[in-house]
Amino acid sequence: MGDQAYKSMDIACDVLKRKSYHCIYYYLAQLSFFFISSFLLMWILYTPIVALTANGVLGVCLFFFVTNGAELAELLYISDEDAVDN
């Protein structure tokens, strides 16, 4: 069972790694659709000056979210070559 135990842990870690990638992809897709719908909804419901102001605020929030998220992902990412495997 010794060799099989290591293989089962590798399989479990690979599955969890794929699931974590899927979760982040779905989250980013949801966030993108939220911002697209918010940008469009402002132009439908409000006057142009209010829509432009609200879209500016949403754009700034999106910019900070993307830059901070990219920085955090760069700090936390561990490549497969750097990961320790026994």
C-alpha positions as CSV (number, residue, x, y, z in Angstrom):
1,M,0.0,0.0,0.0
2,G,3.0,2.3,0.4
3,D,3.4,3.2,-3.3
4,Q,-0.3,3.4,-3.9
5,A,-0.7,5.9,-1.0
6,Y,1.7,8.3,-2.7
7,K,-0.2,7.9,-6.0
8,S,-3.6,8.5,-4.4
9,M,-2.3,11.7,-2.8
10,D,-1.0,12.9,-6.2
11,I,-4.3,12.1,-7.8
12,A,-6.2,13.9,-5.1
13,C,-3.9,17.0,-5.3
14,D,-4.3,17.1,-9.1
15,V,-8.1,17.0,-8.8
16,L,-8.1,19.8,-6.2
17,K,-5.7,21.9,-8.3
18,R,-8.1,21.6,-11.3
19,K,-11.1,22.4,-9.2
20,S,-9.4,25.5,-7.8
21,Y,-8.6,26.6,-11.4
22,H,-12.3,26.1,-12.4
23,C,-13.5,28.0,-9.3
24,I,-11.3,31.0,-10.2
25,Y,-12.3,30.9,-13.9
26,Y,-16.0,30.8,-13.0
27,Y,-15.6,33.6,-10.4
28,L,-13.8,35.8,-13.0
29,A,-16.5,35.1,-15.6
30,Q,-19.2,36.0,-13.1
31,L,-17.4,39.2,-12.1
32,S,-16.9,40.1,-15.8
33,F,-20.6,39.6,-16.5
34,F,-21.5,41.6,-13.4
35,F,-19.5,44.6,-14.5
36,I,-20.7,44.4,-18.1
37,S,-24.3,44.3,-17.0
38,S,-23.7,47.2,-14.5
39,F,-22.1,49.3,-17.2
40,L,-24.9,48.7,-19.6
41,L,-27.7,49.1,-17.0
42,M,-26.4,52.5,-16.0
43,W,-27.0,53.8,-19.5
44,I,-30.5,52.4,-19.6
45,L,-31.8,53.6,-16.3
46,Y,-30.0,56.9,-15.7
47,T,-29.2,60.2,-17.4
48,P,-25.8,60.3,-19.2
49,I,-24.0,62.3,-16.5
50,V,-25.1,59.9,-13.8
51,A,-24.3,56.9,-16.0
52,L,-20.8,58.3,-16.9
53,T,-20.1,58.9,-13.2
54,A,-21.3,55.5,-12.1
55,N,-19.3,53.8,-14.9
56,G,-16.2,55.8,-13.9
57,V,-16.5,54.6,-10.3
58,L,-17.2,51.0,-11.4
59,G,-14.2,51.2,-13.8
60,V,-11.9,52.4,-11.0
61,C,-13.1,49.6,-8.8
62,L,-12.5,47.1,-11.6
63,F,-9.0,48.5,-12.2
64,F,-8.1,48.1,-8.6
65,F,-9.6,44.7,-8.4
66,V,-7.7,43.5,-11.4
67,T,-4.3,45.0,-10.4
68,N,-4.5,43.8,-6.8
69,G,-5.7,40.3,-8.0
70,A,-2.9,40.0,-10.4
71,E,-0.4,41.0,-7.7
72,L,-1.8,38.5,-5.3
73,A,-1.9,35.7,-7.8
74,E,1.8,36.4,-8.7
75,L,2.7,36.3,-5.0
76,L,0.8,33.1,-4.2
77,Y,1.5,31.1,-7.4
78,I,3.8,28.1,-7.1
79,S,4.9,26.4,-10.3
80,D,5.0,22.7,-10.5
81,E,8.8,22.7,-10.7
82,D,9.1,24.6,-7.4
83,A,6.6,22.3,-5.6
84,V,8.2,19.7,-3.4
85,D,7.2,16.1,-4.3
86,N,8.4,13.0,-2.5
